[in-house]
Amino acid sequence: MSKGNILVREAMKVNPLTVKPQTSVEEVAIIMRDAGIGNCIVVSNKPIGIITESDIIKKVVAENRYARDLKVEEIMSSPIIVIDPYSPLEEAMKTMGKCNIRRLPVVEKGKLIGIVTQKDISRISPILHEISREWYDISKVDKVYLEGRVFSGKCEDCGTLSTNLRNIDGRLLCEDCKDALEYE
C-alpha cells in the first residue's frame, strides 16, 4: 500500500478516553494513570478540548495548584483541532506539524470516533513519520491555514465554550463575539 492510500481511520485508535469539562483534574489524572495513557478528550456533546500529561505538569504541578480544586476546562488545551477519518494520513501529519501537536481526535459528522497520534502513524508508516519532520515547524500556527476552519473550545474574548469558533484576525471567537465585532 502506498503512503497516499493510507487513511486516518486505518491508523487511529477507537474509543478514546473522554471526560466532561467539569471533571476535576485530579480525577482525570487518575483515569489517565489507570488506563496507561497520556491524554483525554474533553467533550460537551462534541470534542471541545484535550487534556494531556503536559497540561497537568505545566498548568497544575509547576504552578503549585491543587488538582482536586481545578476543573479540566480550566487547564485543557483548546481549541481542539480534529481530523476526518477519511483524510489521508499524510494530511494528519501535516496538521500535526503545522499546529505543533502530537494527537488528533478523529471526528465524523460531529461525533468523536477515535484518536490518531504520531506514534500510531510511525507504527503504520515509518516513511510518513520521516516525511513529517520536513513539515514540522514549532512556530505559531499559520493564520492562512486556520482560515475557514471551525474549531471547538473556549472563545478567546468571552471564554465561553463553543463548538463553532472561527478565526477572526488571528483570534478564535464564538458567534456572539464575532457578531459583536461586525457591529463595531
HELIX and SHEET records of a PDB file:
HELIX    1   1 LYS A    3  ASN A    5  5                                   3    
HELIX    2   2 VAL A    8  ALA A   11  1                                   4    
HELIX    3   3 VAL A   25  ALA A   35  1                                  11    
HELIX    4   4 GLU A   53  ILE A   56  1                                   4    
HELIX    5   5 ILE A   57  VAL A   61  3                                   5    
HELIX    6   6 ALA A   67  ASP A   69  5                                   3    
HELIX    7   7 VAL A   72  ILE A   75  1                                   4    
HELIX    8   8 LEU A   89  CYS A   99  1                                  11    
HELIX    9   9 GLN A  118  ILE A  124  1                                   7    
HELIX   10  10 PRO A  126  TRP A  135  1                                  10    
HELIX   11  11 LYS A  143  LEU A  146  1                                   4    
HELIX   12  12 GLU A  175  GLU A  182  1                                   8    
SHEET    1   A 3 LYS A  13  VAL A  14  0                                        
SHEET    2   A 3 LYS A 111  THR A 117 -1                                        
SHEET    3   A 3 ARG A 103  GLU A 108 -1                                        
SHEET    1   B 3 THR A  18  VAL A  19  0                                        
SHEET    2   B 3 ASN A  39  VAL A  43  1                                        
SHEET    3   B 3 PRO A  47  THR A  52 -1                                        
SHEET    1   C 3 VAL A 150  LYS A 154  0                                        
SHEET    2   C 3 LEU A 161  ILE A 168 -1                                        
SHEET    3   C 3 ARG A 171  LEU A 173 -1                                        
END                                                                             
